[in-house]
Amino acid sequence: MASTDEREVLSCGGREVAITNPRKVLFPEAGVTKLDLAHYYLAVAEGALRGSGGRPNVLVRYPNGIGGEFFYQKRAPDSRPEWIEVVSLRFPSGRTAEEVVPRDAAALVWMANLACLELHPHPVRADDLDHPDELRVDLDPVPGVEWPQIQQVAGVVHAALGDLGLIGWPKTSGSRGIHVSIRIARRWTFDQVRRAALALARDVERRAPGLATSKWWKEERQGVFLDYNQNAKDRTVASAYSVRPLPDARVSTPLAWDEVPTCEPEAFTITTVPDRFATTGDPSAGIDDAAGSLEALLELSAKHEREGQGDAPWPPNYAKQAGEPPRVQPSRKRRPDSEYETGRGEAGGPPPEVAAERAAAVASGDPNAGLPTEWEGSRPTPTGRRRTSVPVIEISRAATKAEALTGLDRWKERHPEAAKALEPADVLVDGMRGRSSLWYRVRVNLTHVPEAQRPAQEKLDPDYSPW
């Protein structure tokens, strides 16, 4: 390892990778520096590459450590070593992005130098972007659920997978939950994998009522939520051996199934995991040799459909899909399903003609093509847009949350009467994924403002363009 006053150079399998500002502290409480992060990924590279290697990865960067702003970067930096591989992904907006595909330890260390704490791979290989080779089970506890219940539900998932002829590979999420990865043959589309994940979630809920839930709406959930939508196209999760942005520099750590009932997630940190990896090996070492079939799960999905359990809601940033139930909270539902307009989106994207229009606009250089669709209100049109039945106006768009909220303060000064009528929940602050970073918008719901006092939509202040 060579060093200068400003950088240190690590030797990684024949490549040399410079770590700039190596003593920059990324985890103040744990005292972990950028150089520590690089050494960590070098120590566990073999295991980390089983989870993220050969796959396009979203870069999740914390340039000022876990206490500062972070951002998602889909596009690989232009200034990168020639040996960093990229692959071009196409998104429902019609846009494309060249994402980083790590292949070796040097790539992981290079990512660490960018302050990428987390590894966020897509569930596809770079040589086939249309057919996932992994179904992801995300056990996400609702508030109040304790760790033992999550462990118990993980055991139910293990049993369900065994009955379906599938092998699951558990790991701590590095936060509050447990992930189970299931390698599958590359035969099925994202839509089919998502429906298989939904069928599994419903089966686990049937086996453990009150302990596990497949319900999308938070008001309906009880226990541990199996987030089937983590299998929708363009979704990523922290992979094996990914560091997580918690004060103790916790790690998403693969487990043997017999470890699940007794493990404690706080035991696995950037400090302890390298020793565990060196002495006991990687519990997920056999994952690539265990590709299974989704046929049994898709048969179960078809059975659910025949029994009246069709598709379930998609995340709000996806166009309303064909066959999706009304995208409205059950407690706010005022009409029968037949009175809600049906979705026509396909494969997680908009209807085919809308997708074609967006792709053509992007190809012609339209900088606004593919911007997030506004979905306030409760009535989606056939294109996936919603006709707003809720009086929501947009106030600001900015590169930082502070700048966006400053714009809100100026709006309140211009409209004091309306500002006084707002409830805390009426101010909507959204972190949005832009072309290469996270940006923020502020909207205001004017429902509690008397109609005669409701300000009209104004020019955004500030009006930041993420594109």
C-alpha positions in Angstrom: 0.0 0.0 0.0 1.5 3.3 -1.2 0.5 6.6 0.4 0.8 10.3 -0.1 -0.6 13.2 2.0 -3.9 13.1 0.1 -4.4 9.5 -1.0 -3.4 5.8 -0.4 -3.1 3.3 -3.1 -4.4 -0.3 -2.6 -3.2 -3.3 -4.6 -6.2 -5.3 -5.6 -5.5 -8.5 -7.6 -3.1 -6.8 -9.9 -4.8 -3.5 -10.1 -3.9 -0.4 -8.1 -6.8 1.7 -6.8 -6.3 5.1 -5.2 -8.3 6.1 -2.1 -8.6 9.8 -2.0 -9.0 11.5 1.4 -8.6 8.1 3.0 -9.0 9.3 6.6 -12.4 10.9 6.0 -14.7 9.6 8.7 -17.9 8.1 7.2 -19.3 6.6 10.5 -18.5 9.1 13.3 -19.8 6.9 16.2 -17.9 3.8 15.0 -14.9 5.8 13.8 -14.9 4.1 10.4 -13.0 6.0 7.6 -13.1 5.7 3.9 -9.9 3.6 4.0 -11.5 1.3 6.5 -14.5 0.8 4.1 -12.1 0.0 1.2 -10.2 -2.5 3.3 -13.5 -4.1 4.4 -14.7 -4.7 0.8 -11.3 -6.0 -0.1 -11.5 -8.6 2.8 -15.0 -9.9 1.8 -14.8 -9.4 -1.9 -15.4 -13.0 -2.8 -18.7 -13.1 -0.9 -19.7 -9.6 -1.9 -19.3 -10.4 -5.5 -21.6 -13.4 -5.2 -24.3 -10.9 -4.4 -23.4 -7.9 -6.6 -20.9 -9.1 -9.1 -21.7 -9.4 -12.7 -24.8 -7.3 -12.2 -25.7 -3.6 -12.8 -25.4 -1.7 -9.6 -27.0 1.6 -8.5 -24.3 3.6 -6.7 -25.6 4.9 -3.3 -23.1 7.5 -2.3 -22.5 9.2 1.1 -19.8 11.8 0.3 -20.1 13.4 3.8 -20.7 10.2 5.7 -23.9 8.8 7.2 -24.7 12.1 8.8 -24.8 14.1 5.5 -26.9 14.0 2.4 -26.7 10.9 0.3 -27.8 10.3 -3.3 -28.5 7.5 -5.7 -26.4 7.5 -8.9 -27.7 5.3 -11.6 -25.2 6.5 -14.3 -21.6 5.5 -14.0 -19.2 8.5 -13.6 -17.7 9.6 -16.9 -14.3 9.7 -15.2 -13.7 6.1 -14.4 -10.9 3.6 -15.0 -11.1 1.8 -18.4 -11.4 -1.5 -16.6 -14.7 -0.6 -14.8 -17.4 -2.4 -16.8 -20.8 -0.8 -17.5 -24.0 -2.0 -19.1 -26.9 0.1 -20.5 -30.3 -0.3 -18.8 -33.5 1.0 -20.2 -36.2 2.3 -17.7 -40.0 2.6 -18.1 -39.5 6.4 -18.7 -37.7 5.6 -22.0 -34.4 6.8 -20.6 -31.3 4.7 -20.4 -28.4 4.6 -18.0 -25.0 3.0 -18.0 -24.6 1.3 -14.6 -21.5 -0.1 -13.0 -21.0 -3.9 -13.2 -18.4 -4.9 -10.6 -16.4 -8.0 -11.6 -13.5 -8.0 -9.1 -12.3 -6.7 -5.8 -10.7 -3.7 -7.5 -14.2 -2.6 -8.7 -15.6 -2.8 -5.1 -12.6 -0.8 -3.8 -13.1 1.8 -6.5 -16.8 2.1 -5.5 -15.7 2.5 -1.9 -13.6 5.4 -2.9 -16.7 7.1 -4.2 -18.2 6.7 -0.7 -20.6 4.0 -1.9 -21.3 2.4 1.4 -24.0 0.0 0.1 -24.1 -2.5 -2.7 -27.4 -2.2 -4.6 -27.5 -4.7 -7.5 -30.4 -5.4 -9.8 -31.6 -9.0 -9.8 -30.3 -9.6 -13.3 -26.9 -10.5 -14.9 -25.3 -8.0 -17.3 -25.6 -10.4 -20.2 -29.4 -10.8 -19.8 -31.2 -7.8 -18.5 -34.7 -9.1 -19.1 -34.7 -12.3 -17.1 -34.0 -12.1 -13.3 -31.9 -14.9 -11.8 -33.0 -14.1 -8.3 -36.3 -13.8 -6.4 -35.9 -11.6 -3.3 -37.9 -12.0 -0.1 -37.7 -8.9 2.1 -39.1 -9.4 5.6 -40.0 -5.9 6.7 -41.4 -5.5 10.2 -44.2 -3.1 10.9 -43.6 -0.7 13.9 -43.7 -2.6 17.2 -42.6 -5.9 15.8 -39.6 -7.3 17.7 -36.7 -9.3 16.3 -37.8 -12.7 17.5 -41.0 -12.5 15.4 -38.9 -11.7 12.3 -36.8 -14.8 13.0 -40.0 -16.8 13.4 -41.4 -15.6 10.0 -38.1 -16.4 8.4 -38.5 -20.0 9.6 -41.9 -20.1 7.9 -40.4 -18.8 4.7 -37.8 -21.6 4.9 -40.5 -24.2 5.3 -42.7 -22.8 2.5 -39.7 -22.7 0.1 -38.9 -26.3 0.9 -42.5 -27.4 0.1 -42.1 -25.6 -3.2 -38.8 -27.2 -4.1 -36.8 -24.0 -3.7 -33.7 -23.2 -1.7 -33.5 -19.9 0.2 -30.4 -18.2 1.3 -31.0 -16.0 4.4 -29.1 -12.9 5.5 -29.6 -10.1 7.9 -30.8 -7.0 6.1 -28.4 -4.9 8.1 -31.3 -2.9 9.4 -34.4 -4.2 11.0 -35.3 -7.2 8.9 -34.2 -10.4 7.1 -33.7 -11.0 3.4 -34.0 -14.4 1.7 -32.5 -14.7 -1.8 -33.6 -17.5 -4.1 -31.6 -18.2 -7.2 -33.8 -19.1 -10.2 -33.2 -20.2 -13.7 -33.2 -17.2 -16.2 -36.5 -18.2 -17.8 -39.0 -15.7 -16.4 -39.8 -12.0 -16.8 -39.8 -9.4 -14.1 -43.6 -9.5 -14.1 -43.6 -13.3 -13.5 -41.0 -13.1 -10.8 -43.0 -10.4 -9.0 -46.2 -12.5 -9.2 -44.3 -15.5 -7.9 -43.1 -13.4 -4.9 -46.6 -12.2 -4.3 -47.8 -15.9 -4.3 -45.1 -16.8 -1.8 -46.0 -13.8 0.4 -49.7 -14.9 0.5 -48.7 -18.5 1.3 -46.5 -17.4 4.2 -49.3 -15.2 5.4 -51.7 -18.2 5.3 -49.2 -20.3 7.2 -48.6 -17.7 9.9 -51.7 -15.5 10.2 -51.1 -12.5 12.5 -47.4 -13.0 12.3 -46.8 -12.3 8.6 -48.7 -10.2 6.0 -48.7 -9.7 2.3 -50.9 -6.6 2.5 -49.5 -3.5 0.7 -51.4 -0.9 2.6 -49.9 -0.1 5.9 -53.2 0.2 7.6 -54.0 -3.5 6.8 -50.6 -4.9 7.9 -50.1 -7.0 11.0 -46.7 -8.4 11.8 -43.9 -8.8 9.3 -44.5 -7.6 5.8 -43.2 -9.7 2.9 -42.5 -6.9 0.4 -43.2 -8.6 -3.0 -42.7 -5.3 -4.8 -39.0 -5.6 -4.2 -39.2 -7.8 -7.3 -40.6 -5.1 -9.6 -38.3 -4.0 -12.4 -35.9 -1.2 -11.4 -36.0 -2.1 -7.7 -32.8 -2.9 -5.8 -32.0 -4.0 -2.3 -28.8 -4.1 -0.3 -27.0 -7.3 -1.2 -24.8 -9.8 0.7 -22.0 -8.1 2.7 -23.3 -4.7 1.9 -22.4 -2.1 4.6 -25.5 -0.2 5.8 -25.7 3.4 7.0 -26.3 2.7 10.7 -24.1 4.3 13.4 -22.4 1.0 14.2 -21.5 0.3 10.5 -23.7 -2.8 10.4 -23.4 -5.3 7.6 -26.1 -7.3 5.7 -24.6 -10.7 6.5 -25.4 -14.1 5.0 -26.4 -16.8 7.5 -26.8 -20.5 7.7 -30.5 -21.5 8.4 -29.5 -22.9 11.8 -28.1 -19.5 12.8 -31.3 -17.6 12.0 -33.2 -18.5 15.3 -30.3 -17.2 17.6 -28.5 -14.5 15.6 -28.5 -10.8 16.6 -28.1 -8.3 13.7 -25.9 -5.9 15.8 -23.3 -8.6 16.0 -22.4 -8.2 12.3 -20.4 -5.0 11.6 -17.7 -3.8 9.3 -15.3 -4.7 12.2 -16.5 -8.2 13.0 -17.6 -9.6 9.6 -14.1 -9.9 8.0 -13.0 -12.2 10.8 -16.2 -14.3 10.5 -15.7 -14.5 6.7 -12.0 -15.6 7.1 -12.7 -18.2 9.8 -16.1 -19.7 9.0 -16.4 -18.9 5.3 -19.5 -17.7 3.4 -22.8 -19.4 4.3 -24.1 -18.5 0.8 -21.1 -20.0 -1.1 -23.4 -22.5 -2.8 -26.0 -20.1 -4.0 -25.0 -20.0 -7.7 -25.3 -23.8 -7.9 -28.9 -23.8 -6.6 -30.9 -22.2 -9.4 -34.5 -23.4 -9.0 -37.8 -23.2 -10.9 -40.7 -20.8 -10.4 -43.3 -23.2 -11.9 -44.7 -24.3 -8.5 -45.0 -20.7 -7.4 -46.6 -19.6 -10.6 -49.1 -22.4 -10.3 -49.9 -21.2 -6.8 -50.3 -17.7 -8.2 -52.8 -19.0 -10.8 -54.7 -20.8 -8.0 -54.9 -17.6 -6.0 -56.3 -15.8 -9.1 -59.0 -18.5 -9.6 -59.9 -18.0 -5.9 -60.3 -14.2 -6.4 -56.9 -13.1 -5.4 -55.4 -11.4 -8.4 -52.7 -8.8 -8.6 -51.9 -6.6 -5.6 -50.9 -2.8 -5.7 -47.7 -1.7 -7.2 -45.5 1.1 -5.7 -46.8 4.6 -6.3 -44.0 5.6 -8.7 -45.1 2.9 -11.2 -47.8 3.5 -13.8 -51.1 1.8 -12.9 -50.8 -1.7 -14.3 -53.3 -3.9 -16.2 -55.2 -6.0 -13.7 -54.0 -4.0 -10.7 -56.7 -3.3 -8.0 -57.7 0.3 -7.3 -54.7 2.2 -6.0 -56.5 3.7 -3.1 -56.2 3.1 0.7 -59.0 0.8 1.8 -60.1 3.2 4.5 -60.5 5.9 1.8 -62.2 3.8 -0.8 -65.7 5.2 -1.4 -66.7 3.4 -4.6 -66.9 -0.2 -5.9 -63.9 -1.4 -7.9 -65.9 -1.1 -11.2 -66.0 2.7 -10.8 -62.3 3.1 -10.8 -60.7 3.3 -14.2 -58.5 0.3 -15.0 -54.8 0.5 -15.6 -53.2 -0.4 -18.9 -49.5 -0.3 -17.9 -47.4 -3.3 -18.9 -44.2 -4.8 -17.3 -44.1 -2.1 -14.6 -44.1 0.7 -17.2 -46.9 2.8 -18.9 -49.2 1.5 -21.6 -47.3 0.6 -24.8 -48.2 3.7 -26.7 -47.1 6.0 -23.9 -43.9 4.1 -23.6 -43.3 4.5 -27.3 -44.0 8.3 -27.1 -41.6 8.6 -24.2 -38.9 6.6 -26.0 -39.3 8.8 -29.1 -39.1 12.0 -27.0 -36.0 10.8 -25.3 -34.4 9.9 -28.6 -35.2 13.3 -30.0 -33.5 15.0 -27.0 -36.5 16.2 -25.0 -35.0 16.9 -21.6 -38.3 16.5 -19.8 -39.3 13.1 -21.2 -39.8 10.6 -18.5 -40.1 13.0 -15.6 -42.0 11.5 -12.7 -45.8 11.3 -13.3 -47.9 13.2 -10.8 -50.4 10.8 -9.2 -52.3 12.8 -6.6 -56.0 12.0 -6.2 -57.6 8.6 -6.6 -58.7 8.2 -10.2 -56.0 7.0 -12.6 -56.7 7.5 -16.3 -55.9 4.8 -18.9 -52.4 6.4 -19.5 -51.4 5.9 -15.9 -51.8 9.6 -14.9 -54.4 10.6 -12.3 -57.1 13.1 -12.6 -56.5 15.0 -9.4 -59.4 15.0 -7.0 -57.2 16.4 -4.2 -56.1 20.1 -4.4 -52.3 19.7 -4.5 -49.9 22.3 -5.8 -46.2 22.0 -6.2 -44.0 24.6 -4.5 -40.4 23.9 -5.2 -37.8 21.6 -6.7 -34.2 21.8 -5.4 -30.9 19.9 -5.2 -31.1 19.8 -1.4 -33.9 19.3 1.1 -33.0 22.6 2.8 -33.3 24.6 -0.4 -36.7 23.1 -1.2 -38.0 23.9 2.3 -36.7 27.5 2.0 -38.9 27.8 -1.1 -41.8 26.6 1.0 -41.0 29.3 3.6 -41.1 32.0 0.9 -44.5 30.6 -0.3 -45.9 30.8 3.2 -44.8 34.4 3.5 -46.7 35.2 0.3 -49.8 33.3 1.4 -50.0 33.7 5.2 -53.8 32.8 5.5 -53.4 29.6 3.5 -50.3 28.7 5.5 -52.1 29.0 8.8 -54.8 26.6 7.7 -52.3 23.8 6.8 -52.0 20.7 8.9 -48.5 19.1 9.3 -49.4 16.2 7.0 -50.4 18.7 4.3 -46.8 19.5 3.5 -45.4 16.7 1.2 -41.6 16.5 0.9 -40.4 13.9 -1.6 -36.9 12.7 -2.3 -36.8 12.0 -6.0 -34.3 10.0 -8.1 -32.9 12.3 -10.9 -30.6 11.5 -13.7 -27.6 11.1 -11.5 -28.5 12.1 -8.0 -31.3 12.6 -5.5 -33.3 15.8 -5.6 -36.2 17.2 -3.6 -39.6 18.6 -4.3 -42.2 20.1 -1.9 -45.9 20.0 -2.5 -48.8 21.3 -0.5 -52.2 19.7 0.0 -54.8 22.5 0.2 -57.7 20.4 1.5 -57.8 22.2 4.8 -57.6 25.6 3.2 -61.0 27.3 2.5 -61.6 27.0 -1.2 -61.8 30.8 -1.7 -58.3 31.2 -0.1 -56.5 28.4 -2.0 -53.6 29.9 -4.0 -53.2 28.8 -7.6 -50.2 26.9 -8.9 -47.3 29.3 -9.2 -43.9 29.2 -10.9 -41.7 26.8 -8.8 -39.3 28.5 -6.4 -36.7 27.2 -6.7 -37.1 25.4 -10.0 -34.2 22.9 -10.1 -33.9 20.7 -13.2 -32.6 17.2 -12.3 -32.0 16.5 -16.0 
